[in-house]
């Protein structure tokens, strides 16, 4: 079973901190190609 989480962030450093915390249980992640708007999105898959 896996869980997918959507992470909203403004700067890459914020995403890096979240990925660092999730690294022990993270299966992978994908950064959304849509760069419009105030917040950027990334999708994280958890084991």
C-alpha positions in Angstrom: 0.0 0.0 0.0 1.2 3.5 -0.7 0.0 7.0 0.0 0.3 10.1 -2.2 0.7 13.5 -0.6 0.5 16.9 -2.4 3.0 19.5 -1.0 2.5 23.2 -1.7 5.6 25.4 -1.4 6.9 28.8 -2.4 10.6 28.2 -2.5 12.6 25.1 -3.3 14.3 25.2 0.2 10.8 24.6 1.8 10.3 21.5 -0.4 13.8 20.3 0.4 13.1 20.4 4.1 9.9 18.4 3.8 11.6 15.8 1.6 14.4 15.5 4.1 11.9 14.7 6.9 10.0 12.2 4.7 13.1 10.5 3.3 13.0 7.4 5.6 9.5 6.5 4.3 9.5 8.1 0.9 9.2 6.0 -2.3 9.6 8.9 -4.7 8.4 12.4 -5.7 7.5 14.4 -8.7 7.5 18.2 -9.1 4.5 19.6 -11.0 5.2 21.3 -14.3 2.7 24.1 -13.6 4.8 27.0 -12.3 1.9 29.5 -12.4 0.4 31.1 -9.2 1.8 31.8 -5.8 2.4 28.2 -4.8 4.3 25.4 -6.6 3.3 21.8 -6.1 5.1 18.5 -5.6 3.6 15.0 -5.3 5.3 12.7 -2.8 4.6 8.9 -2.7 5.0 7.2 0.7 5.7 3.5 1.1 
